[in-house]
Amino acid sequence: MASRNFSMVEYFNRVAAQWKPRLSFNGKTAQDWRRWRRKALAKLKELMGRWPERAPLAAEMVWKVEREKEGVTCEYVVFDSDPFMSVPCYVQYPTGTKPDRSMAAIVAVHGHGPHGKTPVAGWAANAEVRGNIEAHNYDYGLQLARAGFLTISPDLRVFGERGDGGNPYPGRDPCNVQFLRGGILGIYTLTLNVFDMMRAADYLETRTEVDPRRIGIMGLSQGGTITAFAAALEPRFKAADVSGYVNSWLGFGIGDANFCGSQVVPEIFYWMDVPDVAGLIAPRPLLIEMGVNDDCFKFEKLREGFEAVQRIYAAAGVSDRLQADVHPGAHAFSGRLAFDFFRKHLGK
């Protein structure tokens, strides 16, 4: 009886102890990288499951206000992504921006939390949101707009205005419930959110201020998840900043169960790890932010994840397009390198 086990926690720990995803990158040369990238990208597209049908955007600016202290104009915009879903967003840009197609734009994706896009856009509506911003340096949509970019901060599905009142399934994580609901249809919330970020790029291409060749994406935590997957799958994202996310599913997934149904698709770790997904962004520029005191994604594992991505960029011959921002903070947007990173790779 000593070797018998009744624990599902221990079961998955044992299964994963020597786990090696089938398509994790283990090459060294440019030829290895090209062969791996072709196979891994095709498999990732397959794993994402069914994609929605694109709907006409039918974009509407509901209201517009100048934030005089910030030197920024904010618009509340809604567009349709698929025939059954709309996306509410804050769009922000320096006041006085001209409609001359010269501006770089950035999709600023929020993390897992009840307030959705609101703190990312810097709308400190109450003490709870202010605390959220302070804890995570979370208003990067506003910060990037002040720095000269046009930013769009959408609500992800299940969050903010798309959260069905915040507690539709008492005692249960709505991310997990919606993952299960969609799963029986072959539809995954991660795929839907990535799709919505692609539609955000579609919307940005309609903006007369924006140069459609200069669109980036960034996000913290779950926003980092969406950023990594969206940038891997959507080549229109010319540069990406993934904050507080790139480490192995072995640790934060199997070990800590520190994720939700909005952050995975079935069989993903059977085929590839998080650094492989991030590595599929190559040869485009990628910034990875890592907090030494991150208590959500442990720094040692973040560092290992970065090193795995580093090997992919080296094999691709574009090591100079991968940057690390190791900062002394916790689970937060650093911002020490992000502004110059986007200026360098997107222009301003």
Order of alpha helices (4+ residues) and beta strands (2+ residues): alpha-alpha-beta-beta-beta-beta-alpha-alpha-alpha-beta-alpha-alpha-beta-alpha-beta-alpha-alpha-beta-alpha-beta-alpha
